[in-house]
Amino acid sequence: MKLDNILSRPAMPLANPSYPVGPFRFVDREGLYITYETDPAAIRALVPAPLEPDGSGQVVYEWLKMPDAGGFGAFEESGVVIPCRLDGEPVNFIAMMFLNNEPAITAGREIWGFPKRWGEPHLAVARDTLTGTLDYAGERVALGSMAYKHENLADQHDRCAAMLAKTQINLKLLPCVTGKPLVAQLVAYALTDITVKGFWAGPARLALTPHVNAPVADLPVRRVVGAIHFVADLTLPYGRVVHDFLSP
């Protein structure tokens, strides 16, 4: 195989790449976001400079259900998002993510530096309750619940779209075969082509259990602020490097 053919492949393995060329379109992506107050010192411990916590003392625990993700198939996801600032701009730092789809894990880590690991998240309606769970290694580490479609925000779809379009930041770390760092970057991206199909708010609760390999409880729940539930179509494009830790 010649060099041009090798470099045209989107990923490894050469004979059967783990994912295709992007961008990636998500249809009927459903999300539950629970905002809560936590320990500001715990936030600072997870946020890499030059990012700065936004000072609110709040983080977002999220569940996402992707029934139709172009290039990846169907999967679910759960994780922690920390509101921050970068050079004065409001951004979201993705602190940790757990999902049940190998191509999405591989592409997320290799392209954008998403902090993805294998886990077993699940988002579903149980009678009158929207319920999110996360299991890791057979143990329940997160349980979130929201009153199902408690408050219809049909007149605020623009607000939801703006929230989803907010700049996201990942810490991308890739080692070299020598054992030294090969890539150490802050990577930014923003979702595009967003069509909101439903948007709701309501009361919620969140319980996190300490676990060494799924340390979501390192950001303990002090008080739940509120929750939103949405369904939207959107596109995940490629991103950009906003800080290179290895650059002179």
PyMOL commands that set and color helices and strands:
alter all, ss='L'
color gray80, all
select helices_A, chain A and resi 3-8+40-46+102-112+154-164+216-218
alter helices_A, ss='H'
color red, helices_A
select strands_A, chain A and resi 24-37+52-53+58-69+73-86+89-99+116-118+120-126+129-136+139-147+151-152+168-175+181-189+192-202+204-208+223-236+240-244
alter strands_A, ss='S'
color yellow, strands_A
deselect
rebuild
show_as cartoon
